[in-house]
Amino acid sequence: MSAGEDLIVLRPEGLYCPAGDFHIDPWRPVSRAVLTHAHADHARVGHGAYLATAISEGVLRARLGVGITLQGLAYGEGVEINGVRISLHPAGHVLGSAQVRVEHGGRVWVASGDYFVSGIDGDVNTTCAPFEPVCCDCFITESTFGLPIYRWRAQAQVLAEINAWWQANAEAGRVSLLLGYSFGKAQRLLAGLDASIGPIVAHGAVETLNAAYRAAGVALPATQRIDDVPRDQLQRALAIAPHAVQGSAWAKRLGDASDAFASGWMQLRGARRRQGVDRGFVFSDHADWPGLQRAIQATGAERVIVTHGYEAVMVRWLSEQGLQAQSFETAYGDDAAEAAHEVQTS
């Protein structure tokens, strides 16, 4: 590999490091996969060997199978593969999420995966390690919410609104059904709930991940199964579940319920209507437009590659800042992949 060749390139299988002969979050089966996190669009079954953060092992084995060949690294710990040094650094997205730092021939590239950065109000995802800027020559960034319209409010305000919605429903004798991804979003919501309002019911797909979070030392409020909550108490409950359960037999067992969806997509007018829910709460585990800008600038990278999101808008903005910018067309950011996984585990 000559000095001028890229450390990470795009192949049909996914992002590939030619010098190290490994892939990062590949979407087709490969012999060696380095994973940023365990969401279904980034962590897929069928690879020969996996490298990821040690703290994400419980989630990865729960989702990919206990028999996978998995090597875990602590944050910041380095390992060499074919002379290429790899280390994993906090991304602030979900439990165990990481940015992949790749160093070879005096150059450093970082593939971000998905990430969440603290806002102007100091918001952090309390259920995982906070985002850590990593200096590099080239930064491969997500752009899931890479439009100026996406600007998150302080999460404390949103969580207060969720608790107020739950309280009002409880006083009216209605169950509150809060929908969100079973991995990451559900646990972050749980950590912000006021458990004094009533019992908290967790769907099975959520509870499996709750166990992995608790095993990793993340504090979450007590959760129960539907069958364990007396009917007169269930009317005051908040049930948390993946949005795939809408209209399912499980949801119908809750009885009279008000439903809500927690997602960054709720920022868009009409998104709540398309989801068919009573309430929409803007609550995301991804960086918003200002967060993406701050994260990119913090790396000091002169070259930026944009993936999975509004790539053209972000590339244009980066070019206006005097940076070398381009995009990769990847299979990341596919909500359908995560939704399909949740249906399978429902």
Secondary structure, DSSP 4 states (H G I P E B T S, - for coil): --TTS-SSEEETTEEEETTTTEEES-SS--SEEE-S--STTT--TT-SEEEEEGGGHHHHHHHH-TTS-EEEE-TT-EEEETTEEEEEEE-SSSTT-EEEEEEETTEEEEE--S-----TT----TTSPPP-----SEEEEEETT-STT--PPPHHHHHHHHHHHHHHHHHTT-EEEEE--TTTHHHHHHHT--TTSS-EEE-HHHHHHHHHHHHTT------B-GGGS-HHHHTT-EEEE-GGGTTSHHHHTT-SEEEEEE-GGGGSTTHHHHHT-SEEE---SS--HHHHHHHHHHHT-SEEEEEEE-HHHHHHHHHHTT-EEEE---S-S-HHHHHHHHHHT-
